[in-house]
Amino acid sequence: MLGTSAMIHLGAAPDPVTGQSLRDLGQARYTIDLLGLLKDKTEGHRSPEESQLLDDLLYDLRMRYLQETKL
């Protein structure tokens, strides 16, 4: 859910309510940081598959954020 929210705020996915793409990099960064915090706080309490999924999601979102901020 947080990953989807970040994608919407990065403009990579349409808002499910309006169907329009929006870009709010401040909100995207907040959501990505929140996912990073959740990763830190749940360390040792995730399965290897959950950890891999979270790592992959964070990597993808961070790279997308960097690309958007370089424009």
The 8 nearest C-alpha neighbors of each residue, nearest first, counted from 0:
[[1, 3, 2, 4, 5, 6, 30, 34],
 [2, 0, 4, 3, 5, 30, 34, 31],
 [1, 3, 5, 4, 0, 6, 56, 31],
 [4, 2, 6, 0, 1, 5, 7, 12],
 [3, 5, 1, 7, 2, 6, 0, 8],
 [4, 6, 27, 8, 2, 7, 3, 30],
 [5, 7, 3, 9, 11, 4, 8, 12],
 [8, 6, 12, 4, 10, 5, 9, 11],
 [9, 7, 23, 22, 27, 5, 10, 6],
 [10, 8, 6, 22, 7, 11, 27, 24],
 [9, 11, 22, 21, 7, 8, 20, 12],
 [12, 10, 6, 9, 7, 13, 20, 8],
 [11, 13, 7, 10, 6, 20, 14, 9],
 [14, 12, 20, 19, 18, 7, 15, 10],
 [13, 15, 18, 19, 16, 17, 7, 20],
 [16, 14, 18, 17, 13, 19, 12, 7],
 [17, 15, 14, 18, 19, 13, 20, 7],
 [16, 18, 19, 14, 15, 13, 20, 21],
 [17, 19, 14, 13, 15, 16, 20, 12],
 [20, 18, 13, 17, 14, 21, 15, 16],
 [21, 19, 13, 10, 14, 12, 18, 22],
 [22, 20, 10, 8, 19, 23, 7, 13],
 [21, 23, 10, 8, 9, 24, 20, 7],
 [22, 24, 8, 26, 25, 27, 9, 21],
 [23, 25, 27, 26, 28, 9, 22, 8],
 [26, 24, 28, 27, 23, 29, 8, 30],
 [25, 27, 29, 28, 24, 23, 30, 8],
 [28, 26, 5, 24, 8, 30, 25, 29],
 [27, 29, 31, 25, 26, 30, 24, 32],
 [30, 28, 26, 32, 27, 31, 33, 25],
 [29, 31, 33, 27, 32, 28, 5, 26],
 [32, 30, 28, 34, 33, 29, 27, 35],
 [33, 31, 35, 29, 34, 30, 28, 36],
 [32, 34, 30, 36, 35, 31, 29, 37],
 [35, 33, 37, 31, 36, 32, 38, 30],
 [36, 34, 32, 38, 33, 37, 31, 39],
 [35, 37, 33, 39, 38, 34, 40, 32],
 [38, 36, 34, 40, 39, 35, 41, 33],
 [37, 39, 35, 36, 41, 40, 34, 42],
 [40, 38, 36, 42, 37, 41, 35, 34],
 [39, 41, 37, 38, 42, 36, 35, 43],
 [40, 42, 44, 38, 39, 37, 43, 45],
 [43, 41, 39, 44, 40, 38, 45, 50],
 [42, 44, 45, 41, 46, 40, 39, 50],
 [43, 45, 41, 42, 46, 40, 50, 49],
 [46, 44, 49, 43, 50, 47, 42, 41],
 [45, 47, 49, 48, 50, 44, 43, 51],
 [48, 46, 50, 49, 51, 45, 52, 43],
 [49, 47, 51, 46, 50, 52, 45, 53],
 [50, 48, 52, 46, 51, 47, 45, 53],
 [49, 51, 47, 53, 48, 52, 54, 45],
 [52, 50, 54, 48, 49, 53, 55, 47],
 [51, 53, 49, 55, 50, 54, 56, 48],
 [54, 52, 56, 50, 51, 55, 57, 49],
 [53, 55, 51, 57, 56, 52, 50, 58],
 [56, 54, 58, 52, 53, 57, 51, 59],
 [57, 55, 53, 59, 58, 54, 52, 60],
 [58, 56, 60, 54, 59, 55, 61, 53],
 [57, 59, 55, 61, 56, 60, 54, 62],
 [58, 60, 56, 62, 57, 61, 55, 63],
 [61, 59, 63, 57, 62, 58, 64, 56],
 [60, 62, 64, 58, 63, 59, 57, 65],
 [61, 63, 65, 59, 64, 60, 58, 66],
 [62, 64, 66, 60, 61, 65, 59, 67],
 [65, 63, 61, 67, 62, 66, 60, 68],
 [66, 64, 62, 68, 67, 63, 61, 69],
 [65, 67, 63, 69, 64, 68, 62, 70],
 [68, 66, 64, 65, 69, 70, 63, 9],
 [67, 69, 65, 70, 66, 64, 24, 63],
 [68, 70, 66, 67, 65, 64, 63, 62],
 [69, 68, 67, 66, 65, 64, 63, 24]]
